[in-house]
Amino acid sequence: MIKPRHKIKFILPPKGSLHPNGPSDPLSYYYRPIVGHLYKKRIQKGLNLLNLSYDSILEFGYGSGILLPTLASISNNLFALDTDSDADYVKKEITKLNIKAELNQTDITQIRYPDNFFDLIVSFSVFEHIKNSDCVLKEMFRILKPGGELLVGMPRVDRLMEKLFTLIGFNKINEHHVTDYRAFLNCGKKYFKMIKYAKFPAFLPTYFCLYHNILFIKELKTHDK
């Protein structure tokens, strides 16, 4: 049994051990001197909200697989899905890192995991790409155990962020980012209770921060959604 810990450390895979799953994959940014620190820090801020180990974890949107080593270190059973990333290819790469996970390239509303199956669902930088997240959140509610947690990280979405992404070489980010934090949060609260929140950078007011991390819980006693 994995022992609980107070802080989960983001494990960055060795450079070159993973490969981008497409032209918009941010994998290379994690290894840059200054930008890399920001990318890693925003993930660490989210992980800091988790203070327990978990039996079964699902990563929603595994991309290149960069978070899988970290999630494998705190779980007994790791699952991950992504609509775009090649599951067989990523699995070969993480196997070389001695990471075991069940990967699927599919939509979460189609795979049909069992009811009340996962202790934790993790999703970094995915929901800003989803125009209407209601059906996804409803499915997450179904497959999470009562008392299970949902950790979501998402960037600020506006013209300022578009300019900042342009500075690091990512043009037209607003063609990919279609949902902002407030819209997602309003939808998320229909299904879950928000229990923790961490912004990045921490010293900025919420309105001006660059990244939001939200921890939800599926309450033990809830009515059907």
WOLIN-V277391 format. One line per field, one symbol per residue. phi: phi as a letter, one per 20 degrees, with the letter a starting at -180 (. if undefined). A space follows every 50 residues. Layout:
BEGIN
phi=???
END
This chain:
BEGIN
phi=.fffcebdefeefggnfccgerfefegfffdegeggffffffffgffffe dcecfdcdeenelfnfefgffffccecdcbbbfdffffffffffffemdd bedbeaefedfmffflddebdcbdlcffedfcegffffffgfeefgnfdc dcdbefcafffffffffendelfffdeccegfffffffffdcdfdbbbdc fffeggfefebdccddceffdcefe
END
